[in-house]
Amino acid sequence: MSDKRDYYETLGVEKGVSEQDLKKAYRKMAMKYHPDRNAENKEAEEKFKEVNEAYEVLSDTEKRNLYDQFGHAGVNQNQGGFGGGGFEGFGGFEDIFSDFFGGGFSSGRRSNGPRRGGDIRVDITLTFEEAAFGVQKEIEFLRTEDCHTCGGEGAEPGTGTSTCPDCNGQGQVRYAQRSLFGETIQVKECDRCHGKGKVYDTPCHTCKGHGKIRKKKKMTIEIPAGVDSGSVLSLRGEGQLGAKGGPRGDVKVVMRVKDHNLFVRDGNHVMYELHITFAQATLGAEVIVPTLEGKVKYKITPGTQSGTMFRLKGKGIPVLNGYGKGDQYVKVIVDVPSRLTDEQKERLIEYAVSTGEKDEFSSKPKGFFNKVKDALS
């Protein structure tokens, strides 16, 4: 992945670019390198692919966030796991050229060949512990399947077919389209036969001639340890059915992790606030500290100040798809008592006098007592 150009550099924009400016930059680059304007130019063809890939990632909020955090590794489309591929498929350049030219460039090969099915997004919610340690989850979603009645043909079993009169059996129609560059030939799938080149005497009663139906799918998946809110698990080939023999799309499982009532996550580290008494901070004590893996003992040294931070090594969250764990960082909070008995207040005054504050307070014990009373009552 190291030889790949930065996506922002590919499109000639800065990180943080707005959606509108990103689209403008993409239009400009896509027009410059489009194959219809650069026939037999392999370099331009490669540039066009780079531009499309960059826009596919940066125009999708989830993938752009992954790319900004992890670079190309976060959106690698050639491997399974997290960050691999888009949520709804990519039709960006066709949409943009349609807006810009009123139809855009097209080719028969793209229009009439096998096409990959669309992706499906599934959102799931995990507890803090499930995200930290991994868990099995059952997911459910709707996807397209070949019709069980007609086997995906679209015709009622036992009935015949005839050549589509709109496309003469070609599965696509062509028409001239005027643009800024003159007249171009627009090629699109036939609306009547949906690219099959034939029409049915009697459409299938189950799928109404489409050949496909929507069906509920249930799966049990393994969520690996270390995921966080925004993590994406790609289930290859489990998405929508492809067209004309094309492969299925993917299912993108997007994670949302609930907050914990004790811990706060910081990357692979866990943050925790430990409240101790004034006496424990002053004299030292052995305390119990909760962690994700259970309770552990820790010795508070005498004279510990509020705000002191200590580390419990290896008590954090596992590294996603890697080795090792983060740590747990514990911030000590010394709780000052809010209510004292008269006897306790008197002893606190005696302590203050014994530590060198005698000159200030021994002649004015009542004044100091009132200050203590005001502060602690």
Residue, then its C-alpha position, 0 to 999 in steps of 0.5 A: m500500500s505504500d506506493k499508493r498516492d494520497y487520495y487528497e493529492t490525487l484529487g488536488v484537494e486539502k484534507g478537510v475539503s468540503e463535500q461540494d468542493l470535493k465534488k467539483a475537484y472530482r468532476k474536473m479530474a474525471m473529465k480530464y482522464h475519462p477514457d472517452r476523451n483519451a482513447e488508447n491512452k493507458e496512462a490516462e486510464e490508470k489516472f481515471k481509476e485512481v481518481n474514481e478510487a479516491y473519490e469513492v473513499l473521500s465522498d463516503t463519510e465512514k470511509r473518509n474517517l477510516y482513511d483519515q485515521f489509518g490511511h490506505a490500510g483503513v480502506n483496503q478493498n483487497q482484503g477482508g476485515f475492517g474498512g474494506g469497501g463501500f456501503e452502497g456501491f459506487g456510482g459517483f462518476e456516472d451521477i456526476f457526469s449525468d448532472f454535468f452533461g445531462g447524461g454523460f459518457s458511457s460504453g456498451r461494455r459497462s452497461n451490458g456486462p456482469r455487474r456486482g451487486g450492491d452493498i448492504r449496511v447493518d448497524i449493531t450496538l455493542t456493550f463496552e465489554e463486548a467491544a473490548f473482548g469480542v462476541q458472537k452476534e446474530i444479524e438480520f437483513l433483507r437482500t435480493e435472491d433469485c425467485h424460487t418460482c421462476g429460478g431467476e428467469g422472470a417468466e411464469p414456468g411453462t410460458g414462452t418468451s419473445t425478442c424485446p421490440d425496444c432493443n431488438g434483443q440487444g439488451q441496451v439502447r443507444y441514442a445521441q446526446r449533446s454535451l460541451f464536447g459535441e455529440t456523444i453516444q449514450v448507451k443504457e440498459c433497455d428499460r423494457c427488458h432490463g438488459k435481457g433482450k427478451v420479454y415474457d409472454t407471462p411474467c412470473h406471478t411471484c416476482k412480477g417478471h423481475g426474476k428476483i425477490r427480497k428475502k430475510k437473511k440471518m447470520t451469526i458473525e464473530i466480532p473481534a476483540g478491540v472494535d470501537s464505535g465506527s469500526v466496519l466489518s465487511l462480510r464479503g459476498e453476502g450483499q445484494l445479488g449481482a446482475k447478469g452473473g456478476p458477484r454479490g455485493d458485501v454486507k458492511v456491519v457498522m459498530r456502535v459501542k455503548d458508554h460504560n458507567l465506570f470506564v472511558r476508552d482512549g484508543n486501546h487504553v482505559m481511563y478510570e477515576l479512583h476515589i479515596t479518603f483524606a486519611q487513605a491519601t495521607l497515611g497510605a492504604e491498600v485499595i481495590v481497583p475495578t478493571l475490565e478483567g475483574k478487581v485488583k489490589y493496589k497500594i496507595t503510597p502515603g502522601t498521595q495527592s489528588g490528581t495523581m495518575f498510576r498505570l495498570k499495565g495490560k489491563g486495557i483493550p486488545v489491539l484490533n487484528g493485532y497483538g497486545k493490549g492497552d493499559q488502564y490509567v487510574k486517576v486518584i481523586v481525594d474526597v474531602p469530607s463535607r461533614l465533620t463532628d465537633e470533635q473531628k473539627e477540633r482535632l483538625i484544628e489541633y493538627a493545623v496548629s501542630t504543623g506550624e500554623k500555631d502562630e496564626f491560629s492558636s490566638k484565634p482558634k475560633g476564627f479558624f474553627n469558623k473557617v473550617k466550619d464554613a468549608l466543611s459544613 
